[in-house]
Amino acid sequence: MNGYPLKIPGITIRRKMTAAEVEGEISDNSLVLQTLQGKVKSFKILVERHQKGAYIFASGMIGNHDDAYDLSQEAFIRAYKNLNRFNPVYQFKTWFFQILSNLCKNHLRQKANRGAVITSSEVTTTAAAPPHQRPDILFEKNEIKRAVWSGINELPDKFREIIVLSHFQEMPYDQIAEVLDIPRGSVMSRLYYARLKLREILEKRGIEL
């Protein structure tokens, strides 16, 4: 099954988030604590908040929509089952994306063929501010959406991952460093080379970042 909302066993996601929840008045970590106290509804809110970003990330990593959906769902299931291991010193999003990232990497190692290239109709950007040369800004131009994701799909795993985390999850360097378990300086360096490589791929197709 493609896309979201996800269907987590024992957790039915039906209702829409309230304005307060969307604005983040209830922090992720507070929702984790409430879940551990027996309020399953609180984990539903966490799923609602992050299911879209999780699907986009997995799609960017895997390049196959059905697999991305399954991996996103599996990541939430694992997070729910291991919630008592979560360290509240960190952000839930960081911890969750570590789980999802590892699942995606394991999947790629087990599967030689990465599957279909992501298309614009199935992936929606969550980026906001428009810094110069951001690859996600190209999403505003319908005619090159497919080409951008095709280019991202051609990047080595470590470059593809960091492009998606930075530009489509809007994670700051420090948070990316925690997710990938690498130094902040390595995040900056890897992102620089990832952008450079993506630019080279797209320029060969007549697209300039």
N, C-alpha and C positions, 0 to 999 in steps of 0.2 A: 504493500500500500504506500502511495506517495504522500509526502507532506505532513501536515499537522492539522488539528491537534493529535497528540499521541494518545494511545490507549494503554495505560499502565495497569496491569492486573491488580485488582483490589482498590484502584483509585480512578474513579470516573471523572473526567474533566468535561464539564458541561457548561457551567455558568460563566458569564463574562466577568472580568475583573472590575472592581469598583474604581472610581477615580483616585481614591486614596491609595489603593494598592498599586495602580499604574504609576503614580508619582513616587512610589517607594517609601511611603510613610511607615510602612511596616518593613523593617530591614530583613534581608534574607536570613541573616544569622538568628534574628528573633523568631523567624518562622521555623528554622531548624529546631530551636529550643522548644517551641510549642509542639512540634511534631514528636519530639522525644518525650514530651509530657503526655502524649496520647491523642493530640489533636491532628488527625489525619488531614483535615481540611487545610491545614497550614501547608502541608506538602503539596497539595493540589495547587495552591497559589504559586509555589516555587516552580512547579511544572509549567503553569500558565505563563509565568514570567520568562522562562528560559527555553521553552520548547522550540520557538521560532529560531532563536540564535543557535541552538544546538543542531537543528536540522540544516541550517545554512552552513555551519562549520563542517558538519559531517559530509554534506554535499560537496563542499569545496575540497575536502580531503579525499573523498572516495570517487567522486565523479559518477556515482550511480545512485539514483533517487530512492529506489527501494531499499538498497543497503543502507543508505544514509538514514532513512526512517527507522529501520530496524536497530541500527547502532545507537541512534538518539534514544530510542525507547529503552534499550538495554542499559544505557548509561544512567538513566533515571532510576531504573529498577535496582541497579547496583548501588547507586547513591542512597536510595531508600533503605536497602538492606544493611548498609554499612554506616548509617547515619551516626551511630553511637561512636564511630571512630573519627568523626569530623572534629578537627581542632578549631575552636571558635576564635583563635588568634588570627586565623586567615579568613578570607571571604569565601562564602559558599560557592560563588561563581568560579573562583579560581580552582577550588577543590573539584568541583563538578567537571570543569573542562579538562582537568588532568585525567579524570576517569575516561571522558569521551575521547580525548586525544590518544590515550593508550589503546582504547578499543579500535580506533581508526587505524593506528599504526599496525596493530596485530592483524587486522583485517587485510591491510595492504601486503603484509608479509606473506599471508596465506593465499593470497589471490594474485596470480601473475597478471591477469587482465583487469585493468581498473574500471572497465565498463564505459558507459556512454558519457559524453561531455555534457556538462551542465548547460541548460538553456535558460534564457531570460524569463520565460513564462513560469518556470518552476522555482526560481530563486529570487527572493526579494531582499534588497539591501536595507540595512538598518543604520547606515552611516548618516551623519548629520553635517557637521561643519565641513567646509570645502577647502582644506589646505591645498597648495599647488602640487600638481602631479600625483594626486591620489587616484589610484586605479579605480576605486569605487565610484568616482565622479562620472566615469564613463557610462555608468548605469543610466544616466539621464538621457543618453543617446541610444534610442532603441535599436538603431541599425548596427551597433557594434557590441551589443550585450553578449551575443553568442561568441564573438571573437575574443572578448576579454576573458570569459570563463574557459574558453578553449585554451587560451594562453596560460591561464593559471593552472589548468589541468596538466599542462606539459612541464611545469616546474618540478624540480626534485621535491620529495616529500617535505624536507625541512624548510624549503623556501615557500612552498604552497601553504603550509601550515601557518607560517608567521605572517604571510600576506593576509590570510583570512582572519587571524586573531587581531591583527592591527587595524585593518581597514574595514572589516565587516563585523567584527565584534567590538571595535573601538576600545580595545584594552590598552592601557598605558604600558610603558616599557616594564615597569616593576612587576605588574601583574602577569605579563607575558613571561617574564623571567621565572616567576613562580610556577606557572603552568608547565613550562618546558624544562624547568629545573636547570637553567643555565644562567650565567652572570648577566647583569643588565647590559654591560658593554657588548656581550655576544649577541644580545637581542638587537641592539642598534646596528652592529656590523652585519648580522645575517639579514636584517630587514633591508639594509642598503643594497646588498648584493642580490636579494630577491627582487627588489624593484628594478634593478639594473637588468637582470636576466629577463624579467617580464617585458621590460621596455624593448629589449632586443628582439624578443619573439614577436611582439606586436608590430614593431617597425618593419619586419620582414613581410608583414601583411598589409603594410601601408597605413598603420594606425600609430599615431604619435601620442605619448603620454605627456 
